[in-house]
Amino acid sequence: MDLAPIGAHCSLPSCHKLDLLPILCHCDQQFCKDHIFPDTHHCPVDPSKALRDASPALQTLQRCAFASCNKPSLDAFVGDSAGNEGRTSALCQRCNLGYCASHRDASQHTCPVSEPISAPKNEVAHALLVKHFPSAVATSSNGSASTPTRKVPNDPKKLAQLQKVELMKMRHRALPADPKDKPGSIGVDQRLHVKVSWEGDREAAAEKVFWFRKTVSTGKAIDLLSRHFNVRTTAVCL
């Protein structure tokens, strides 16, 4: 009795290894796990075209924040799922951006944000003090020095990296100002990102981040922002 063939040989001529779980590439050829990436087998299919032809669910996945990487970030697979409270975040603990498995470590994406200060070791004791002696803890907190603000680096290279990270954060936080626009309906290079705050009669300004199509007119942009902040356009001053 002949057994049915299992697996397939890697399509890369220099490899041709029998893989029990071959992976089908966009070029309709099967490769082993070591040569499935387009750059390892000189894939003739344009990666951007393959992404456009992919399913809508794949297109809306948040991409790796590393500049030259187009893989989905690890956090994208759980970030939009329902009931994800209490999950372990896959974001970088320093810059709070999403990366793929290859660039998740801070050293792999040259994270410009310094390592955060570790939490106090006596958190349990501090919690007990807050519970039983709130006034003493409040007095101690008021007497301590305020937390210093982040120092802007003087090195132009580090400053450029920091500004790049802030721009990436802004892009990830931004919501479409026009409710008709969807996250995957227009490319990032065709968007205009803005930070907007409206104080009005409130004590603290509420800052929000939006993106517009670059072709939007000024009047329409103001109307859309007015709706988000629940203000009349007659009260908006440029």
C-alpha positions in Angstrom: 0.0 0.0 0.0 1.5 3.3 -1.1 1.3 6.2 1.4 0.0 9.6 0.3 2.8 12.2 -0.2 3.2 14.3 2.9 4.6 17.9 2.7 6.4 19.4 -0.3 9.9 20.3 -1.3 11.0 23.9 -0.9 10.8 25.7 -4.3 14.1 27.4 -3.8 16.6 25.4 -6.1 19.5 25.8 -3.7 17.4 24.3 -0.8 14.8 21.8 -2.1 14.3 20.6 1.4 11.3 18.4 2.2 9.1 20.4 4.5 6.2 18.6 6.2 4.4 22.0 6.7 5.3 24.0 3.6 4.0 27.6 3.3 2.4 28.9 0.1 3.8 32.3 -1.0 1.9 35.0 -3.0 3.8 33.8 -6.0 2.0 30.4 -5.8 5.1 28.5 -4.8 5.7 26.5 -1.6 8.7 27.2 0.6 10.1 26.0 3.9 10.0 28.2 7.0 13.6 29.4 6.2 12.8 30.7 2.7 9.1 31.8 2.9 10.0 35.5 3.3 10.0 37.4 -0.1 13.6 38.6 0.2 14.9 35.0 0.9 13.6 33.5 -2.4 13.6 36.7 -4.5 9.8 36.7 -4.8 8.7 38.3 -8.1 5.4 39.5 -6.5 5.5 43.1 -5.2 4.8 42.9 -1.5 2.6 46.1 -1.6 0.5 44.5 -4.3 0.2 41.3 -2.3 -1.0 43.4 0.6 -3.6 45.1 -1.5 -4.9 41.8 -2.8 -5.1 40.3 0.7 -8.3 40.0 2.6 -9.7 43.1 4.2 -9.1 41.6 7.7 -5.4 41.4 6.9 -5.2 44.9 5.4 -6.6 46.5 8.6 -4.0 44.9 10.8 -1.6 47.4 12.4 1.8 47.1 10.7 5.1 47.0 12.5 6.2 50.5 13.5 9.8 49.8 12.2 10.3 52.0 9.1 11.5 49.3 6.7 9.1 46.5 7.9 5.6 45.8 6.6 4.8 42.8 8.8 1.8 42.9 11.1 2.7 43.9 14.7 2.2 41.4 17.5 -0.2 43.6 19.2 -2.4 43.8 16.1 -3.6 40.2 16.5 -5.2 41.0 19.9 -5.6 44.7 20.0 -8.9 44.8 18.2 -10.3 41.5 19.6 -13.3 41.5 21.9 -12.9 40.7 25.6 -9.1 41.5 25.7 -9.1 43.1 29.1 -6.3 41.9 31.3 -4.2 40.7 28.3 -0.5 41.1 28.2 0.4 44.0 25.9 2.8 43.3 23.0 3.7 47.0 22.7 7.3 48.2 23.4 7.4 49.2 27.1 9.5 52.3 26.2 8.0 54.0 23.2 4.6 52.2 23.4 4.6 51.2 19.7 3.7 47.9 18.1 6.4 45.8 16.4 6.6 42.4 14.8 8.5 39.5 16.5 11.8 40.5 14.7 11.7 44.1 15.9 9.9 43.9 19.3 13.0 44.2 21.4 14.1 47.8 22.0 17.6 47.1 20.7 16.2 45.8 17.4 14.3 49.0 16.6 16.9 51.4 18.1 14.3 52.7 20.6 15.2 56.4 21.3 13.2 56.5 24.5 15.3 55.8 27.6 14.5 52.8 29.8 11.6 53.7 32.3 12.4 53.9 36.0 11.5 50.7 37.7 8.5 50.6 40.0 9.1 50.9 43.8 10.0 47.6 45.5 7.7 48.2 48.4 4.4 48.6 46.5 2.5 46.4 48.9 3.7 48.4 51.9 2.8 51.6 50.1 -0.7 50.3 49.3 -1.2 49.4 53.0 -0.1 52.9 54.1 -2.5 54.5 51.6 -5.3 52.3 53.0 -4.7 52.9 56.7 -2.9 56.3 56.8 -4.1 58.3 53.8 -3.4 61.7 55.3 0.2 60.8 56.1 0.8 59.5 52.6 -0.8 62.6 51.1 1.4 64.9 53.2 4.5 62.9 52.2 3.6 63.1 48.5 3.0 66.9 48.7 6.4 67.4 50.3 8.3 65.4 47.7 9.7 66.9 44.6 7.6 66.8 41.4 8.5 64.4 38.7 10.8 66.0 36.2 9.7 66.4 32.6 11.4 64.5 29.9 14.6 66.2 28.8 14.8 67.0 25.1 18.1 65.6 23.7 20.6 68.0 22.4 22.0 65.5 19.9 20.4 66.2 16.5 20.3 62.5 15.6 18.6 61.5 18.9 16.2 64.5 18.5 15.3 63.4 15.0 14.7 59.8 16.3 12.5 61.1 19.1 10.5 63.3 16.7 10.1 60.3 14.4 8.7 58.2 17.3 6.3 61.0 18.3 5.1 61.1 14.7 4.5 57.3 14.7 2.7 57.6 18.0 0.5 60.3 16.5 -0.3 58.2 13.5 -1.3 55.2 15.6 -3.5 57.3 17.9 -5.1 59.3 15.1 -8.8 58.7 14.3 -10.5 59.6 11.0 -12.1 63.0 11.3 -14.6 62.1 8.6 -16.8 59.3 9.8 -17.1 58.1 6.2 -13.4 57.3 6.1 -12.2 54.0 7.4 -8.7 53.1 8.7 -7.9 51.0 5.7 -9.6 53.1 3.1 -6.6 55.4 2.4 -2.8 55.1 2.6 -0.9 56.8 5.4 1.0 59.0 2.8 -2.3 60.5 1.7 -3.3 61.5 5.3 -2.8 64.8 7.1 -2.4 64.2 10.9 -3.3 67.0 13.4 -3.5 67.4 17.2 -6.5 69.5 18.2 -7.6 70.8 21.6 -10.7 72.9 22.5 -10.7 74.6 25.9 -14.1 76.3 25.7 -15.4 76.8 29.2 -13.7 73.8 30.6 -10.8 73.9 33.1 -8.6 71.5 31.1 -8.3 71.3 27.4 -9.3 67.9 25.8 -6.6 67.1 23.2 -7.5 64.6 20.4 -5.6 63.4 17.3 -7.3 63.1 13.9 -6.3 62.5 10.3 -7.8 64.1 7.2 -7.5 63.4 3.5 -4.9 65.8 2.1 -7.5 67.0 -0.4 -9.9 68.1 2.3 -10.9 71.8 2.3 -10.3 74.1 5.3 -14.0 74.7 5.8 -14.9 71.1 5.8 -12.1 70.3 8.2 -13.4 72.9 10.7 -16.9 71.5 10.4 -15.7 68.0 11.1 -13.7 69.1 14.1 -16.6 71.1 15.4 -18.8 68.0 15.5 -16.1 66.0 17.4 -15.8 68.7 20.1 -19.6 69.5 20.1 -19.1 73.2 19.4 -20.7 75.6 16.9 -18.7 76.6 14.0 -19.5 80.3 14.6 -17.5 80.0 17.9 -14.4 78.6 16.2 -11.6 81.1 15.8 -8.5 80.4 13.6 
